[in-house]
């Protein structure tokens, strides 16, 4: 089976008073990184995963967080990982 690398970006629309706790939780999710948007409650998040299934699992987990109004996939790219990496 060929290994893959999946890069995805999301916009996570959050209730304003829950943003700090959501950012903290997102920081604990493997492969997730917040890149801004805290002031507006619309977080820009990237995910780096090994499988498409992991992308879906993480988006579902994010959507279930307390204070998250919506998590929308904006971009998804994948490519094979060479054996040297």
PDB file of N, CA, C and O in Angstrom:
ATOM      1  N   UNK A   1       0.842  -1.183   0.000  1.00  0.00           N
ATOM      2  CA  UNK A   1       0.000   0.000   0.000  1.00  0.00           C
ATOM      3  C   UNK A   1       0.886   1.245   0.000  1.00  0.00           C
ATOM      4  O   UNK A   1       1.841   1.331   0.771  1.00  0.00           O
ATOM      5  N   UNK A   2       0.574   2.184  -0.845  1.00  0.00           N
ATOM      6  CA  UNK A   2       1.327   3.417  -0.944  1.00  0.00           C
ATOM      7  C   UNK A   2       0.926   4.368   0.175  1.00  0.00           C
ATOM      8  O   UNK A   2      -0.258   4.615   0.401  1.00  0.00           O
ATOM      9  N   UNK A   3       1.924   4.898   0.872  1.00  0.00           N
ATOM     10  CA  UNK A   3       1.655   5.890   1.908  1.00  0.00           C
ATOM     11  C   UNK A   3       1.311   7.217   1.253  1.00  0.00           C
ATOM     12  O   UNK A   3       1.791   7.535   0.165  1.00  0.00           O
ATOM     13  N   UNK A   4       0.469   7.985   1.936  1.00  0.00           N
ATOM     14  CA  UNK A   4       0.059   9.282   1.419  1.00  0.00           C
ATOM     15  C   UNK A   4       0.222  10.354   2.491  1.00  0.00           C
ATOM     16  O   UNK A   4       0.320  10.063   3.683  1.00  0.00           O
ATOM     17  N   UNK A   5       0.248  11.576   2.038  1.00  0.00           N
ATOM     18  CA  UNK A   5       0.217  12.745   2.926  1.00  0.00           C
ATOM     19  C   UNK A   5      -0.973  13.594   2.480  1.00  0.00           C
ATOM     20  O   UNK A   5      -1.088  13.963   1.311  1.00  0.00           O
ATOM     21  N   UNK A   6      -1.854  13.897   3.436  1.00  0.00           N
ATOM     22  CA  UNK A   6      -3.044  14.705   3.167  1.00  0.00           C
ATOM     23  C   UNK A   6      -2.897  16.043   3.872  1.00  0.00           C
ATOM     24  O   UNK A   6      -2.610  16.099   5.068  1.00  0.00           O
ATOM     25  N   UNK A   7      -3.095  17.116   3.122  1.00  0.00           N
ATOM     26  CA  UNK A   7      -3.079  18.475   3.660  1.00  0.00           C
ATOM     27  C   UNK A   7      -4.473  19.054   3.408  1.00  0.00           C
ATOM     28  O   UNK A   7      -4.951  19.086   2.274  1.00  0.00           O
ATOM     29  N   UNK A   8      -5.113  19.508   4.486  1.00  0.00           N
ATOM     30  CA  UNK A   8      -6.453  20.069   4.378  1.00  0.00           C
ATOM     31  C   UNK A   8      -6.512  21.390   5.120  1.00  0.00           C
ATOM     32  O   UNK A   8      -5.769  21.613   6.076  1.00  0.00           O
ATOM     33  N   UNK A   9      -7.402  22.264   4.672  1.00  0.00           N
ATOM     34  CA  UNK A   9      -7.634  23.494   5.432  1.00  0.00           C
ATOM     35  C   UNK A   9      -9.123  23.632   5.688  1.00  0.00           C
ATOM     36  O   UNK A   9      -9.959  23.221   4.884  1.00  0.00           O
ATOM     37  N   UNK A  10      -9.427  24.225   6.838  1.00  0.00           N
ATOM     38  CA  UNK A  10     -10.802  24.393   7.288  1.00  0.00           C
ATOM     39  C   UNK A  10     -11.013  25.817   7.775  1.00  0.00           C
ATOM     40  O   UNK A  10     -10.071  26.498   8.179  1.00  0.00           O
ATOM     41  N   UNK A  11     -12.254  26.249   7.730  1.00  0.00           N
ATOM     42  CA  UNK A  11     -12.671  27.420   8.477  1.00  0.00           C
ATOM     43  C   UNK A  11     -13.599  26.891   9.557  1.00  0.00           C
ATOM     44  O   UNK A  11     -14.596  26.228   9.270  1.00  0.00           O
ATOM     45  N   UNK A  12     -13.256  27.196  10.811  1.00  0.00           N
ATOM     46  CA  UNK A  12     -14.043  26.737  11.948  1.00  0.00           C
ATOM     47  C   UNK A  12     -14.712  27.957  12.562  1.00  0.00           C
ATOM     48  O   UNK A  12     -14.068  28.761  13.236  1.00  0.00           O
ATOM     49  N   UNK A  13     -16.021  28.085  12.318  1.00  0.00           N
ATOM     50  CA  UNK A  13     -16.802  29.210  12.839  1.00  0.00           C
ATOM     51  C   UNK A  13     -17.189  28.872  14.270  1.00  0.00           C
ATOM     52  O   UNK A  13     -17.816  27.843  14.523  1.00  0.00           O
ATOM     53  N   UNK A  14     -16.815  29.740  15.207  1.00  0.00           N
ATOM     54  CA  UNK A  14     -16.955  29.443  16.629  1.00  0.00           C
ATOM     55  C   UNK A  14     -17.713  30.530  17.362  1.00  0.00           C
ATOM     56  O   UNK A  14     -17.696  31.696  16.966  1.00  0.00           O
ATOM     57  N   UNK A  15     -18.381  30.132  18.437  1.00  0.00           N
ATOM     58  CA  UNK A  15     -19.030  31.093  19.318  1.00  0.00           C
ATOM     59  C   UNK A  15     -17.926  31.931  19.953  1.00  0.00           C
ATOM     60  O   UNK A  15     -16.967  31.367  20.478  1.00  0.00           O
ATOM     61  N   UNK A  16     -18.031  33.276  19.923  1.00  0.00           N
ATOM     62  CA  UNK A  16     -16.933  34.142  20.373  1.00  0.00           C
ATOM     63  C   UNK A  16     -16.392  33.848  21.771  1.00  0.00           C
ATOM     64  O   UNK A  16     -15.180  33.906  21.977  1.00  0.00           O
ATOM     65  N   UNK A  17     -17.256  33.535  22.733  1.00  0.00           N
ATOM     66  CA  UNK A  17     -16.748  33.308  24.085  1.00  0.00           C
ATOM     67  C   UNK A  17     -16.101  31.938  24.267  1.00  0.00           C
ATOM     68  O   UNK A  17     -15.514  31.679  25.318  1.00  0.00           O
ATOM     69  N   UNK A  18     -16.193  31.062  23.281  1.00  0.00           N
ATOM     70  CA  UNK A  18     -15.592  29.729  23.355  1.00  0.00           C
ATOM     71  C   UNK A  18     -14.283  29.614  22.568  1.00  0.00           C
ATOM     72  O   UNK A  18     -13.621  28.577  22.609  1.00  0.00           O
ATOM     73  N   UNK A  19     -13.912  30.677  21.855  1.00  0.00           N
ATOM     74  CA  UNK A  19     -12.728  30.623  20.987  1.00  0.00           C
ATOM     75  C   UNK A  19     -11.463  30.176  21.730  1.00  0.00           C
ATOM     76  O   UNK A  19     -10.767  29.291  21.231  1.00  0.00           O
ATOM     77  N   UNK A  20     -11.133  30.745  22.899  1.00  0.00           N
ATOM     78  CA  UNK A  20      -9.887  30.308  23.556  1.00  0.00           C
ATOM     79  C   UNK A  20      -9.855  28.812  23.871  1.00  0.00           C
ATOM     80  O   UNK A  20      -8.826  28.164  23.678  1.00  0.00           O
ATOM     81  N   UNK A  21     -10.963  28.260  24.349  1.00  0.00           N
ATOM     82  CA  UNK A  21     -10.957  26.826  24.665  1.00  0.00           C
ATOM     83  C   UNK A  21     -10.919  25.976  23.394  1.00  0.00           C
ATOM     84  O   UNK A  21     -10.310  24.905  23.385  1.00  0.00           O
ATOM     85  N   UNK A  22     -11.559  26.440  22.329  1.00  0.00           N
ATOM     86  CA  UNK A  22     -11.525  25.704  21.060  1.00  0.00           C
ATOM     87  C   UNK A  22     -10.104  25.695  20.496  1.00  0.00           C
ATOM     88  O   UNK A  22      -9.632  24.663  20.019  1.00  0.00           O
ATOM     89  N   UNK A  23      -9.424  26.839  20.549  1.00  0.00           N
ATOM     90  CA  UNK A  23      -8.047  26.922  20.054  1.00  0.00           C
ATOM     91  C   UNK A  23      -7.158  25.967  20.848  1.00  0.00           C
ATOM     92  O   UNK A  23      -6.302  25.291  20.278  1.00  0.00           O
ATOM     93  N   UNK A  24      -7.360  25.914  22.153  1.00  0.00           N
ATOM     94  CA  UNK A  24      -6.559  25.016  22.993  1.00  0.00           C
ATOM     95  C   UNK A  24      -6.804  23.550  22.618  1.00  0.00           C
ATOM     96  O   UNK A  24      -5.858  22.770  22.509  1.00  0.00           O
ATOM     97  N   UNK A  25      -8.057  23.183  22.425  1.00  0.00           N
ATOM     98  CA  UNK A  25      -8.380  21.802  22.051  1.00  0.00           C
ATOM     99  C   UNK A  25      -7.825  21.470  20.668  1.00  0.00           C
ATOM    100  O   UNK A  25      -7.283  20.385  20.458  1.00  0.00           O
ATOM    101  N   UNK A  26      -7.960  22.405  19.725  1.00  0.00           N
ATOM    102  CA  UNK A  26      -7.435  22.161  18.381  1.00  0.00           C
ATOM    103  C   UNK A  26      -5.930  21.926  18.427  1.00  0.00           C
ATOM    104  O   UNK A  26      -5.405  21.125  17.653  1.00  0.00           O
ATOM    105  N   UNK A  27      -5.236  22.613  19.322  1.00  0.00           N
ATOM    106  CA  UNK A  27      -3.802  22.429  19.468  1.00  0.00           C
ATOM    107  C   UNK A  27      -3.418  21.047  19.960  1.00  0.00           C
ATOM    108  O   UNK A  27      -2.281  20.610  19.786  1.00  0.00           O
ATOM    109  N   UNK A  28      -4.369  20.361  20.572  1.00  0.00           N
ATOM    110  CA  UNK A  28      -4.082  19.011  21.077  1.00  0.00           C
ATOM    111  C   UNK A  28      -4.456  17.914  20.080  1.00  0.00           C
ATOM    112  O   UNK A  28      -4.149  16.744  20.306  1.00  0.00           O
ATOM    113  N   UNK A  29      -5.107  18.279  18.995  1.00  0.00           N
ATOM    114  CA  UNK A  29      -5.473  17.294  17.971  1.00  0.00           C
ATOM    115  C   UNK A  29      -4.269  17.063  17.065  1.00  0.00           C
ATOM    116  O   UNK A  29      -3.707  18.004  16.505  1.00  0.00           O
ATOM    117  N   UNK A  30      -3.886  15.799  16.932  1.00  0.00           N
ATOM    118  CA  UNK A  30      -2.713  15.453  16.125  1.00  0.00           C
ATOM    119  C   UNK A  30      -2.863  15.960  14.698  1.00  0.00           C
ATOM    120  O   UNK A  30      -3.848  15.663  14.023  1.00  0.00           O
ATOM    121  N   UNK A  31      -1.872  16.733  14.243  1.00  0.00           N
ATOM    122  CA  UNK A  31      -1.850  17.225  12.870  1.00  0.00           C
ATOM    123  C   UNK A  31      -2.637  18.497  12.639  1.00  0.00           C
ATOM    124  O   UNK A  31      -2.666  19.000  11.516  1.00  0.00           O
ATOM    125  N   UNK A  32      -3.286  19.042  13.678  1.00  0.00           N
ATOM    126  CA  UNK A  32      -4.071  20.269  13.529  1.00  0.00           C
ATOM    127  C   UNK A  32      -3.263  21.474  13.968  1.00  0.00           C
ATOM    128  O   UNK A  32      -2.503  21.410  14.934  1.00  0.00           O
ATOM    129  N   UNK A  33      -3.436  22.575  13.249  1.00  0.00           N
ATOM    130  CA  UNK A  33      -2.753  23.814  13.596  1.00  0.00           C
ATOM    131  C   UNK A  33      -3.664  24.996  13.268  1.00  0.00           C
ATOM    132  O   UNK A  33      -4.246  25.054  12.186  1.00  0.00           O
ATOM    133  N   UNK A  34      -3.784  25.935  14.206  1.00  0.00           N
ATOM    134  CA  UNK A  34      -4.592  27.139  14.008  1.00  0.00           C
ATOM    135  C   UNK A  34      -3.681  28.239  13.486  1.00  0.00           C
ATOM    136  O   UNK A  34      -2.598  28.468  14.025  1.00  0.00           O
ATOM    137  N   UNK A  35      -4.133  28.930  12.413  1.00  0.00           N
ATOM    138  CA  UNK A  35      -3.309  29.957  11.775  1.00  0.00           C
ATOM    139  C   UNK A  35      -3.881  31.357  11.907  1.00  0.00           C
ATOM    140  O   UNK A  35      -3.353  32.294  11.307  1.00  0.00           O
ATOM    141  N   UNK A  36      -4.936  31.520  12.671  1.00  0.00           N
ATOM    142  CA  UNK A  36      -5.489  32.859  12.860  1.00  0.00           C
ATOM    143  C   UNK A  36      -7.008  32.832  12.879  1.00  0.00           C
ATOM    144  O   UNK A  36      -7.635  31.775  12.818  1.00  0.00           O
ATOM    145  N   UNK A  37      -7.578  34.023  12.965  1.00  0.00           N
ATOM    146  CA  UNK A  37      -9.022  34.182  12.938  1.00  0.00           C
ATOM    147  C   UNK A  37      -9.679  34.231  14.296  1.00  0.00           C
ATOM    148  O   UNK A  37     -10.906  34.284  14.387  1.00  0.00           O
ATOM    149  N   UNK A  38      -8.883  34.214  15.362  1.00  0.00           N
ATOM    150  CA  UNK A  38      -9.450  34.191  16.707  1.00  0.00           C
ATOM    151  C   UNK A  38     -10.331  35.415  16.978  1.00  0.00           C
ATOM    152  O   UNK A  38     -11.371  35.299  17.626  1.00  0.00           O
ATOM    153  N   UNK A  39      -9.920  36.576  16.487  1.00  0.00           N
ATOM    154  CA  UNK A  39     -10.660  37.811  16.756  1.00  0.00           C
ATOM    155  C   UNK A  39     -12.077  37.759  16.197  1.00  0.00           C
ATOM    156  O   UNK A  39     -13.010  38.275  16.812  1.00  0.00           O
ATOM    157  N   UNK A  40     -12.237  37.140  15.036  1.00  0.00           N
ATOM    158  CA  UNK A  40     -13.543  37.075  14.378  1.00  0.00           C
ATOM    159  C   UNK A  40     -14.315  35.813  14.731  1.00  0.00           C
ATOM    160  O   UNK A  40     -15.489  35.689  14.384  1.00  0.00           O
ATOM    161  N   UNK A  41     -13.673  34.880  15.413  1.00  0.00           N
ATOM    162  CA  UNK A  41     -14.335  33.610  15.723  1.00  0.00           C
ATOM    163  C   UNK A  41     -14.417  32.685  14.528  1.00  0.00           C
ATOM    164  O   UNK A  41     -15.160  31.704  14.542  1.00  0.00           O
ATOM    165  N   UNK A  42     -13.650  32.997  13.491  1.00  0.00           N
ATOM    166  CA  UNK A  42     -13.596  32.155  12.290  1.00  0.00           C
ATOM    167  C   UNK A  42     -12.148  31.686  12.143  1.00  0.00           C
ATOM    168  O   UNK A  42     -11.322  32.342  11.508  1.00  0.00           O
ATOM    169  N   UNK A  43     -11.873  30.550  12.741  1.00  0.00           N
ATOM    170  CA  UNK A  43     -10.509  30.045  12.827  1.00  0.00           C
ATOM    171  C   UNK A  43     -10.063  29.414  11.514  1.00  0.00           C
ATOM    172  O   UNK A  43     -10.815  28.679  10.874  1.00  0.00           O
ATOM    173  N   UNK A  44      -8.844  29.710  11.130  1.00  0.00           N
ATOM    174  CA  UNK A  44      -8.230  29.100   9.957  1.00  0.00           C
ATOM    175  C   UNK A  44      -7.376  27.955  10.478  1.00  0.00           C
ATOM    176  O   UNK A  44      -6.436  28.168  11.243  1.00  0.00           O
ATOM    177  N   UNK A  45      -7.709  26.742  10.060  1.00  0.00           N
ATOM    178  CA  UNK A  45      -7.084  25.543  10.608  1.00  0.00           C
ATOM    179  C   UNK A  45      -6.552  24.680   9.467  1.00  0.00           C
ATOM    180  O   UNK A  45      -7.214  24.506   8.444  1.00  0.00           O
ATOM    181  N   UNK A  46      -5.348  24.143   9.657  1.00  0.00           N
ATOM    182  CA  UNK A  46      -4.846  23.144   8.715  1.00  0.00           C
ATOM    183  C   UNK A  46      -4.750  21.798   9.425  1.00  0.00           C
ATOM    184  O   UNK A  46      -4.534  21.715  10.634  1.00  0.00           O
ATOM    185  N   UNK A  47      -4.917  20.759   8.631  1.00  0.00           N
ATOM    186  CA  UNK A  47      -4.766  19.386   9.106  1.00  0.00           C
ATOM    187  C   UNK A  47      -3.742  18.696   8.225  1.00  0.00           C
ATOM    188  O   UNK A  47      -3.775  18.830   7.002  1.00  0.00           O
ATOM    189  N   UNK A  48      -2.841  17.966   8.839  1.00  0.00           N
ATOM    190  CA  UNK A  48      -1.905  17.109   8.108  1.00  0.00           C
ATOM    191  C   UNK A  48      -2.129  15.699   8.613  1.00  0.00           C
ATOM    192  O   UNK A  48      -1.947  15.419   9.798  1.00  0.00           O
ATOM    193  N   UNK A  49      -2.529  14.802   7.703  1.00  0.00           N
ATOM    194  CA  UNK A  49      -2.853  13.431   8.080  1.00  0.00           C
ATOM    195  C   UNK A  49      -2.264  12.456   7.068  1.00  0.00           C
ATOM    196  O   UNK A  49      -1.760  12.845   6.015  1.00  0.00           O
ATOM    197  N   UNK A  50      -2.344  11.175   7.422  1.00  0.00           N
ATOM    198  CA  UNK A  50      -1.829  10.127   6.541  1.00  0.00           C
ATOM    199  C   UNK A  50      -2.904   9.518   5.652  1.00  0.00           C
ATOM    200  O   UNK A  50      -2.594   8.919   4.622  1.00  0.00           O
ATOM    201  N   UNK A  51      -4.171   9.666   6.045  1.00  0.00           N
ATOM    202  CA  UNK A  51      -5.254   9.064   5.259  1.00  0.00           C
ATOM    203  C   UNK A  51      -6.430  10.029   5.129  1.00  0.00           C
ATOM    204  O   UNK A  51      -6.586  10.954   5.926  1.00  0.00           O
ATOM    205  N   UNK A  52      -7.241   9.796   4.121  1.00  0.00           N
ATOM    206  CA  UNK A  52      -8.462  10.581   3.941  1.00  0.00           C
ATOM    207  C   UNK A  52      -9.430  10.338   5.100  1.00  0.00           C
ATOM    208  O   UNK A  52     -10.131  11.252   5.535  1.00  0.00           O
ATOM    209  N   UNK A  53      -9.462   9.110   5.591  1.00  0.00           N
ATOM    210  CA  UNK A  53     -10.326   8.773   6.715  1.00  0.00           C
ATOM    211  C   UNK A  53      -9.980   9.620   7.946  1.00  0.00           C
ATOM    212  O   UNK A  53     -10.876  10.052   8.671  1.00  0.00           O
ATOM    213  N   UNK A  54      -8.695   9.856   8.181  1.00  0.00           N
ATOM    214  CA  UNK A  54      -8.282  10.692   9.310  1.00  0.00           C
ATOM    215  C   UNK A  54      -8.758  12.134   9.137  1.00  0.00           C
ATOM    216  O   UNK A  54      -9.102  12.793  10.119  1.00  0.00           O
ATOM    217  N   UNK A  55      -8.780  12.622   7.911  1.00  0.00           N
ATOM    218  CA  UNK A  55      -9.301  13.967   7.648  1.00  0.00           C
ATOM    219  C   UNK A  55     -10.758  14.027   8.098  1.00  0.00           C
ATOM    220  O   UNK A  55     -11.151  14.930   8.836  1.00  0.00           O
ATOM    221  N   UNK A  56     -11.547  13.068   7.653  1.00  0.00           N
ATOM    222  CA  UNK A  56     -12.973  13.040   7.989  1.00  0.00           C
ATOM    223  C   UNK A  56     -13.179  12.901   9.497  1.00  0.00           C
ATOM    224  O   UNK A  56     -14.023  13.588  10.073  1.00  0.00           O
ATOM    225  N   UNK A  57     -12.415  12.018  10.135  1.00  0.00           N
ATOM    226  CA  UNK A  57     -12.538  11.832  11.591  1.00  0.00           C
ATOM    227  C   UNK A  57     -12.236  13.116  12.341  1.00  0.00           C
ATOM    228  O   UNK A  57     -12.951  13.464  13.280  1.00  0.00           O
ATOM    229  N   UNK A  58     -11.198  13.822  11.948  1.00  0.00           N
ATOM    230  CA  UNK A  58     -10.830  15.049  12.655  1.00  0.00           C
ATOM    231  C   UNK A  58     -11.859  16.152  12.424  1.00  0.00           C
ATOM    232  O   UNK A  58     -12.192  16.887  13.353  1.00  0.00           O
ATOM    233  N   UNK A  59     -12.365  16.278  11.201  1.00  0.00           N
ATOM    234  CA  UNK A  59     -13.408  17.277  10.944  1.00  0.00           C
ATOM    235  C   UNK A  59     -14.642  16.967  11.784  1.00  0.00           C
ATOM    236  O   UNK A  59     -15.226  17.869  12.384  1.00  0.00           O
ATOM    237  N   UNK A  60     -15.040  15.706  11.831  1.00  0.00           N
ATOM    238  CA  UNK A  60     -16.198  15.330  12.651  1.00  0.00           C
ATOM    239  C   UNK A  60     -15.959  15.659  14.122  1.00  0.00           C
ATOM    240  O   UNK A  60     -16.855  16.172  14.793  1.00  0.00           O
ATOM    241  N   UNK A  61     -14.771  15.372  14.627  1.00  0.00           N
ATOM    242  CA  UNK A  61     -14.450  15.674  16.027  1.00  0.00           C
ATOM    243  C   UNK A  61     -14.496  17.175  16.285  1.00  0.00           C
ATOM    244  O   UNK A  61     -14.991  17.611  17.324  1.00  0.00           O
ATOM    245  N   UNK A  62     -13.984  17.966  15.350  1.00  0.00           N
ATOM    246  CA  UNK A  62     -13.996  19.423  15.495  1.00  0.00           C
ATOM    247  C   UNK A  62     -15.427  19.947  15.498  1.00  0.00           C
ATOM    248  O   UNK A  62     -15.762  20.825  16.292  1.00  0.00           O
ATOM    249  N   UNK A  63     -16.272  19.417  14.616  1.00  0.00           N
ATOM    250  CA  UNK A  63     -17.659  19.867  14.550  1.00  0.00           C
ATOM    251  C   UNK A  63     -18.425  19.603  15.846  1.00  0.00           C
ATOM    252  O   UNK A  63     -19.394  20.299  16.147  1.00  0.00           O
ATOM    253  N   UNK A  64     -17.997  18.605  16.608  1.00  0.00           N
ATOM    254  CA  UNK A  64     -18.679  18.254  17.852  1.00  0.00           C
ATOM    255  C   UNK A  64     -18.174  19.020  19.070  1.00  0.00           C
ATOM    256  O   UNK A  64     -18.725  18.865  20.160  1.00  0.00           O
ATOM    257  N   UNK A  65     -17.137  19.842  18.908  1.00  0.00           N
ATOM    258  CA  UNK A  65     -16.616  20.605  20.036  1.00  0.00           C
ATOM    259  C   UNK A  65     -17.626  21.635  20.514  1.00  0.00           C
ATOM    260  O   UNK A  65     -18.325  22.256  19.713  1.00  0.00           O
ATOM    261  N   UNK A  66     -17.694  21.806  21.820  1.00  0.00           N
ATOM    262  CA  UNK A  66     -18.585  22.796  22.414  1.00  0.00           C
ATOM    263  C   UNK A  66     -18.198  24.194  21.922  1.00  0.00           C
ATOM    264  O   UNK A  66     -17.050  24.612  22.074  1.00  0.00           O
ATOM    265  N   UNK A  67     -19.141  24.901  21.344  1.00  0.00           N
ATOM    266  CA  UNK A  67     -18.899  26.248  20.848  1.00  0.00           C
ATOM    267  C   UNK A  67     -18.616  26.334  19.363  1.00  0.00           C
ATOM    268  O   UNK A  67     -18.588  27.433  18.809  1.00  0.00           O
ATOM    269  N   UNK A  68     -18.403  25.200  18.697  1.00  0.00           N
ATOM    270  CA  UNK A  68     -18.186  25.211  17.247  1.00  0.00           C
ATOM    271  C   UNK A  68     -19.547  25.249  16.563  1.00  0.00           C
ATOM    272  O   UNK A  68     -20.401  24.392  16.788  1.00  0.00           O
ATOM    273  N   UNK A  69     -19.725  26.260  15.725  1.00  0.00           N
ATOM    274  CA  UNK A  69     -20.974  26.406  14.983  1.00  0.00           C
ATOM    275  C   UNK A  69     -20.910  25.665  13.651  1.00  0.00           C
ATOM    276  O   UNK A  69     -21.908  25.105  13.199  1.00  0.00           O
ATOM    277  N   UNK A  70     -19.733  25.661  13.025  1.00  0.00           N
ATOM    278  CA  UNK A  70     -19.547  24.955  11.752  1.00  0.00           C
ATOM    279  C   UNK A  70     -18.060  24.771  11.489  1.00  0.00           C
ATOM    280  O   UNK A  70     -17.251  25.635  11.826  1.00  0.00           O
ATOM    281  N   UNK A  71     -17.710  23.654  10.891  1.00  0.00           N
ATOM    282  CA  UNK A  71     -16.346  23.405  10.431  1.00  0.00           C
ATOM    283  C   UNK A  71     -16.450  23.045   8.953  1.00  0.00           C
ATOM    284  O   UNK A  71     -17.016  22.013   8.592  1.00  0.00           O
ATOM    285  N   UNK A  72     -15.901  23.904   8.107  1.00  0.00           N
ATOM    286  CA  UNK A  72     -16.069  23.761   6.666  1.00  0.00           C
ATOM    287  C   UNK A  72     -14.733  23.470   5.997  1.00  0.00           C
ATOM    288  O   UNK A  72     -13.774  24.227   6.151  1.00  0.00           O
ATOM    289  N   UNK A  73     -14.676  22.374   5.256  1.00  0.00           N
ATOM    290  CA  UNK A  73     -13.486  22.031   4.489  1.00  0.00           C
ATOM    291  C   UNK A  73     -13.362  23.003   3.323  1.00  0.00           C
ATOM    292  O   UNK A  73     -14.296  23.163   2.538  1.00  0.00           O
ATOM    293  N   UNK A  74     -12.207  23.649   3.214  1.00  0.00           N
ATOM    294  CA  UNK A  74     -11.966  24.629   2.161  1.00  0.00           C
ATOM    295  C   UNK A  74     -11.042  24.063   1.093  1.00  0.00           C
ATOM    296  O   UNK A  74     -11.200  24.353  -0.093  1.00  0.00           O
ATOM    297  N   UNK A  75     -10.069  23.247   1.524  1.00  0.00           N
ATOM    298  CA  UNK A  75      -9.061  22.739   0.599  1.00  0.00           C
ATOM    299  C   UNK A  75      -8.594  21.373   1.072  1.00  0.00           C
ATOM    300  O   UNK A  75      -8.458  21.126   2.271  1.00  0.00           O
ATOM    301  N   UNK A  76      -8.348  20.483   0.105  1.00  0.00           N
ATOM    302  CA  UNK A  76      -7.795  19.168   0.426  1.00  0.00           C
ATOM    303  C   UNK A  76      -6.868  18.750  -0.705  1.00  0.00           C
ATOM    304  O   UNK A  76      -7.239  18.784  -1.879  1.00  0.00           O
ATOM    305  N   UNK A  77      -5.652  18.353  -0.329  1.00  0.00           N
ATOM    306  CA  UNK A  77      -4.667  17.893  -1.304  1.00  0.00           C
ATOM    307  C   UNK A  77      -3.981  16.664  -0.731  1.00  0.00           C
ATOM    308  O   UNK A  77      -3.714  16.594   0.469  1.00  0.00           O
ATOM    309  N   UNK A  78      -3.698  15.693  -1.594  1.00  0.00           N
ATOM    310  CA  UNK A  78      -2.918  14.547  -1.127  1.00  0.00           C
ATOM    311  C   UNK A  78      -1.933  14.132  -2.203  1.00  0.00           C
ATOM    312  O   UNK A  78      -2.134  14.370  -3.394  1.00  0.00           O
ATOM    313  N   UNK A  79      -0.874  13.512  -1.747  1.00  0.00           N
ATOM    314  CA  UNK A  79       0.145  13.011  -2.666  1.00  0.00           C
ATOM    315  C   UNK A  79       0.840  11.825  -2.020  1.00  0.00           C
ATOM    316  O   UNK A  79       0.845  11.690  -0.796  1.00  0.00           O
ATOM    317  N   UNK A  80       1.423  10.973  -2.840  1.00  0.00           N
ATOM    318  CA  UNK A  80       2.159   9.831  -2.282  1.00  0.00           C
ATOM    319  C   UNK A  80       3.414  10.311  -1.566  1.00  0.00           C
ATOM    320  O   UNK A  80       4.018  11.317  -1.941  1.00  0.00           O
ATOM    321  N   UNK A  81       3.789   9.577  -0.537  1.00  0.00           N
ATOM    322  CA  UNK A  81       5.016   9.862   0.203  1.00  0.00           C
ATOM    323  C   UNK A  81       6.081   8.920  -0.335  1.00  0.00           C
ATOM    324  O   UNK A  81       5.888   7.706  -0.395  1.00  0.00           O
ATOM    325  N   UNK A  82       7.207   9.503  -0.723  1.00  0.00           N
ATOM    326  CA  UNK A  82       8.288   8.655  -1.237  1.00  0.00           C
ATOM    327  C   UNK A  82       8.899   7.880  -0.084  1.00  0.00           C
ATOM    328  O   UNK A  82       8.830   8.307   1.069  1.00  0.00           O
ATOM    329  N   UNK A  83       9.487   6.760  -0.392  1.00  0.00           N
ATOM    330  CA  UNK A  83      10.090   5.896   0.617  1.00  0.00           C
ATOM    331  C   UNK A  83      11.246   6.580   1.363  1.00  0.00           C
ATOM    332  O   UNK A  83      11.575   6.188   2.482  1.00  0.00           O
ATOM    333  N   UNK A  84      11.855   7.588   0.753  1.00  0.00           N
ATOM    334  CA  UNK A  84      12.990   8.268   1.379  1.00  0.00           C
ATOM    335  C   UNK A  84      12.549   9.233   2.470  1.00  0.00           C
ATOM    336  O   UNK A  84      13.369   9.614   3.306  1.00  0.00           O
ATOM    337  N   UNK A  85      11.292   9.639   2.493  1.00  0.00           N
ATOM    338  CA  UNK A  85      10.821  10.604   3.492  1.00  0.00           C
ATOM    339  C   UNK A  85      10.572   9.957   4.806  1.00  0.00           C
ATOM    340  O   UNK A  85      10.172  10.628   5.758  1.00  0.00           O
TER     341      UNK A  85
END
